[in-house]
Amino acid sequence: MPIYVDVSAAVHRRAGLGRYAESLVRALVERFPERFGLFYNRSGTCYPLMGLDTLPVRTVSAGYKPWRMAVYLGQQLHIGFDSLIPDAQLFHATEHLLLPFRRIPTVLTVHDLIFRLFPEHHKALNYHYLNRALPLYCQRAAAIIAISESTRRDLVEHYRIDPNKIAVVHEAAAPHFQRAAASQVDAVRARYGLPEQFVLHVGTLEPRKNLVRLLEALARLREGGLALPLVLVGAKGWLYEGFFRRLDELRLGPAVTLLGWVPDADLPAVYSAATLCVMPSVYEGFGLPVLEAMACGTPVVCSRTASLPELGGDAALYFDPHDMEELASQLEHVWESESLRRRMSAAGVLQSSRFSWTRTAEQTMAVYERLLH
């Protein structure tokens, strides 16, 4: 009887959730072969997870929004979905969508409570759905995995979840995130038209990423004679109109390169090409780009909020995400000191090595075993 892991976010390439689901299942299968199966919603365009085609697979075919509503109503009405995975030993919901079962124990990964803490940063429909559904899913799950201590604290504070029900299991940078060879860096620099030196941000364009304040910090530095090119990697998310409006108002267009989605295979070289990586988010459940950048030897400047200090440790430099002046000051400090960047690079590689998907798989498996025994 397999343990089924929901990889819907991975086969549909949904940014951070997809990377989590795929990285986790690959690490689990490598560490504990013959134990796992895959579950996913195959509606729409799906991208197969290469190398995992021998695993048992169970699927459903439903539109994203109708499927979310069906799962929520199933939980409300106590309708069992056991027939979808009749041979399951356990089910792990890797995104905020817990299928209702009657006899199958369930684990739910909670990534963040952004919709609860910052409702203005979410579309209204998504906010109302999660505000109703996630507390119910947390109640119904046999165990919860929080991807950071910050998320665990939020669950205890806002949903009054028993701390004993929650296991903190950190993510990690994928193994291929490491300092790229000079030839690889030259290749991506030419392919994407990257400047010789630049500030890099990796993440979806959405309000909580705080990119408007980043633009304002760069404009302030330009007023003082320091022109920092900015490269943004990531697809458009939601409520991004304010970012483009501010970009035009500040006349920063020539200084900002928007690459959109970049293939995972190219990202290590993009990180390695950057002078520094910045993450000005007002909130992150985890903030994986911090570890990815550090693993590639790129200095990181990030917010001192939520989970980010858990990841950056002593290797990153921090700022208040609401303080544009402090953000600008830290960017300038790192940009202008090569010796500081070298120290931060070495410290970052060491810090990122403290996180690994092998460790994540082992700790996740320990959660499964507690339920099964």
ABEGO torsion letter per residue (X at the ends): XBBBBBAAAAAAGBEAAAAAAAAAAAAAAAABBGABBBBBBABEBBBBBBGAAABBBBBBBBBAAAAAAAAAAAAAAGBBAAAABAABABBBBABBBBBBBAABBBBBBBABAAAAABAAABBAAAAAAAAAAAAAAAAABABBBBABAAAAAAAAAAAGBBAAABBBBBBBBBAABBBBBAAAAAAAAAAAGBBABBBBBBEBBBAAAGAAAAAAAAAAAAAAGBBBBBBBBEBBBBGAAAAAAAAAAAGAAAABBBAEBBBAAAAAAAAAABABBBBABABBAAGAAAAAAAAAGBBBBBBABEAAAAAAEAABBBBBAABAAAAAAAAAAAAABAAAAAAAAAAAAAAAAABBAAAAAAAAAAAAAAAAX
